């Protein structure tokens, strides 16, 4: 089985485990997964490949989605996104 931390052909990816906490942090501020992609210089295809093949990143993505939902729902309950 190919190591999921290596790209096609066995080449190392740009993935770093600290991206997990950064993803959650950005989402908790209301930013999207695309913000992380822009920050670290990857495309969304790479992002979703990491979600699919790197379990810790998949968990971080789910936590980030929950954090973003909490951010926006809290804003709506407080009267809007001002």
N, C-alpha and C positions, 0 to 999 in steps of 0.2 A: 504494500500500500504506500502511495506517495505521501510524503510529509506535507500536511496542509499549509505549513508555513513557507513552503517553497512554491514558486510559480511553475508554470508549465515548463517542462524540460529540466526541472530540478533547480532552477534559478531562485535564489532567495527573494522574497517579496519585501515590500516596504513595511510590512506589518510589525508593530511593536505592541507589547501587552499594555503599555500605558495609554494606548488609544482607547481602551475600554473605559477608563475613568474619564477621559476627556470627552468621549461621546456622551456619557451620562451627564457630565457637567454642562455641556452645550445644550442638550435637550432640556435640562432643568431650567435653563434660561430662556426657553422658548425657541431655540434654534433647531434646525433640522439636521438630518444625517448629511445632507448636502453641505452644510457648514463644515462638518468634520472633513468631508471629502476635499473641499476647497482648502481647508487649513493644512492638510497633510499632502495634498497634491495627487489625489487618486480620483479615478472616475467611479461612477456609481456601480458599474459592472464589477469592479474590484471590490467595492464595499460589500456587495451582495455575495460575491464569492467567499469573502471572509466570513460573512454571516453563516453561509452554508457549510464551510469546512473547518472553522475554528470555534470550538464550543464556547470558550470564554468570551469571544466577541459576540456570538449569538446571544448569550445571556445579557451582555452589556446592551445590545441593541434592544432587547425586550425591556430592560430596565429603563433605557433612554426613552422608549416610546411611552412608558408609564409616567415618567418624569415630565415629558412634554404635555401629556394629557392633563396632568395635575396642574402644570403651569397655566395652561389655557383655561381650564375649568375654573381655577381660582380667580383668574382675571375676569371671567364672565360673571362669576358670583359677586365680585367686587364692583361690578358696574361697567365693565368694558376694558378695552385694551388701550387705555390712554397712558 
